[in-house]
Amino acid sequence: MILTLQLLQYFFDASEAEAWMSEQELYMISEDRARDEMGATNMLKKHSNMERVVEDYADTIRQLGERSRKFLDDGHPDRCLELCWAENLPVSPGL
């Protein structure tokens, strides 16, 4: 039961991370251009802030990777697949 809860929490956290990354991607592909020096300075500040936010979030992504490796190292890939199928989640070819 505890394993099931841990796996479900992992899938929830991974889904949240994926949604967050998709939002950031939309921000990064924006084709906004500065019209003057002040606009360029403001844009540079926004990009610097975004870079810090992404670097901070990298720890969350690393932790998710470590959790997934632990599940697999502990011999739980079959249980992961069962939960994916039960929740209609996409299954990674590596599982």
MOVENHU-V736005 format. One record per pair of residues at least 4 apart in sequence whose ideal C-beta (glycine too) atoms are under 7 Angstrom apart, sorted by the first residue. I is the first residue (numbers start at 0). GAP is how many residues later the second one is. Records with the same first field share a line. If there is no record, write none. Layout:
BEGIN
I: GAP + GAP
END
This chain:
BEGIN
0: 4
1: 4
2: 4 + 73 + 76
3: 4 + 79
4: 4
5: 4
6: 4 + 64 + 72 + 73 + 76
7: 4 + 75
8: 4
9: 4 + 57 + 58
10: 4 + 72 + 76 + 78
11: 4
12: 4 + 51
13: 4 + 50
14: 4
15: 4
16: 4 + 43 + 44 + 47
17: 4
18: 4
19: 4 + 37
20: 4
21: 4
22: 4
23: 4 + 30
24: 4
26: 23
33: 5 + 6 + 9
34: 4
36: 4
37: 4
38: 4
39: 4
40: 4
41: 4
42: 4
43: 4
44: 4
45: 4
46: 4
47: 4
48: 4
49: 4
50: 4
51: 4
52: 4
53: 4
56: 4
57: 4
58: 4
59: 4
60: 4
61: 4
62: 4
63: 4
64: 4
65: 4
66: 4
67: 4
68: 4
69: 4
70: 5 + 9
71: 4 + 5
75: 4
76: 4 + 18
77: 4
78: 4
79: 4 + 15
80: 4 + 10 + 14
81: 4
82: 4
83: 5 + 7
90: 4
END
